[in-house]
Amino acid sequence: MLLAKQGQIKQLRSRAENGDSHAAAWLTDLLVEQGQVEDAIEVLRPHADNGDGAAIYRVADLLVGQGQVEDAIGVLRSRADDGDDPAARRTADLLAEQGQLEQLRTRADNGDKDTAHRLAVLLAKQEQIEQLRSRAENGDSHAAASLAELLVEQGRVEDAIEVLRALADNGDRDRRRSVG
């Protein structure tokens, strides 16, 4: 910390290159303050590649800030695939922000609940009723809930009740209470 306060970039860089994740984080902060974001990413990338969670999230955020969203998704993806919920949520958010429906579908179809939710919200926003209905009929409760909300917004309350009833009949307790 003292090295960071004194702006001792060479010493911090040396420590970061030798595996000191704290030095890497402090050096990253200094470099970002100086507008050297690419250098900051370069410092943190090896730590992220070695599984340092804090480095992964920071690298992803810096990449997004640089407009390199695809690279950020790549950094987060392996962690998300390994079951890290925050990484899965962030990956789903970035995919949704980019409108990457196919990647969202793939992740949702592979059981990623956060992605299933984001996909359903995005499909509802685009008023993709048939896609939502198809996913709902295949057991996607997020799609069913989003479909029901969209139908209500369109004044199709009876259709929404039918969607929720089918979901409740298939064991979704939360929706069972909604239908009454």
Buried (B, 14 or more C-beta within 10 A) or exposed (E): EEBBEEEBBEBBBBBBEEEBBEBBBBBBBBBBEEEBBEBBBEBBBBBBEEEBBBBBBBBBEBBBEEEBBEBBBEBBBBBBBEEBEBBBBBBBBBBBEEEBBEBBBBBBBEEBBBBBBBBBBBBBEEEBBEBBBBBBBEEBBBBBBBBBBBBBEEEBEEBBBBBBBBBBEBEBEEBBEBBE
